[in-house]
C-alpha cells in the first residue's frame, strides 16, 4: 500500500475541508524530508513545487494548501494515528536487515508547546528509529511530555518494529538497569 493510501486512513477532524487531509499530511512529510522544518518553510516548499505537485497528485485545485491550513492541521492532528500510518507504510517499504544500525532518538515538536507560563511545559515529543545504512526513518512514536517518558516510548517503538539482529544506538538515557526485558535483549543480540 502506498504512503497516500495509509494517510487516507487517518480520520479527518475538519468539518468542511477544502483539501483532503492526506494532501496536507503528504505535503508536510515531503517538506520535512526536504529539510523544511517550520510552517513558513513548508509554505515556501509548497509554493516552490506547486505546479509539479498539483500535476502528480491529480488534484482538481489550482493551488495547494496555504501556511494557515498546514498549521491548523498540524496543531490538531492525532499524532498517534499519523505515526501508526507512517509506521505501517515504512514497514512495508523499508526492510531493515540484521546487522544494520538503527539510531533511536526523541525530539520535541516546537509548535506543540502548551502552558507556556508554567515551569513544567507540556509538549509533544516524537521518538524516531533511523536506519543509518538506508538513511531513512523506519519508525515513529509520539509521546506527551507530561504523560510518559522517552525510555518507555523507545521500548514501545522497539516492540512495534520487532527488529531482530539490529544494532541500536541510543542516548545515555537508555543505559539504565532494567530498561529492557530479557526477551528483547536476546532478540537484539541474536
Secondary structure as GFF3:
##gff-version 3
##sequence-region A 1 190
A	DSSP	alpha_helix	3	7	.	.	.	ID=ss1
A	DSSP	alpha_helix	21	33	.	.	.	ID=ss2
A	DSSP	alpha_helix	39	57	.	.	.	ID=ss3
A	DSSP	alpha_helix	67	76	.	.	.	ID=ss4
A	DSSP	alpha_helix	79	93	.	.	.	ID=ss5
A	DSSP	beta_strand	101	108	.	.	.	ID=ss6
A	DSSP	three_ten_helix	110	112	.	.	.	ID=ss7
A	DSSP	beta_strand	124	131	.	.	.	ID=ss8
A	DSSP	beta_strand	136	144	.	.	.	ID=ss9
A	DSSP	alpha_helix	150	161	.	.	.	ID=ss10
A	DSSP	beta_strand	167	169	.	.	.	ID=ss11
A	DSSP	three_ten_helix	172	174	.	.	.	ID=ss12
A	DSSP	alpha_helix	182	189	.	.	.	ID=ss13
###
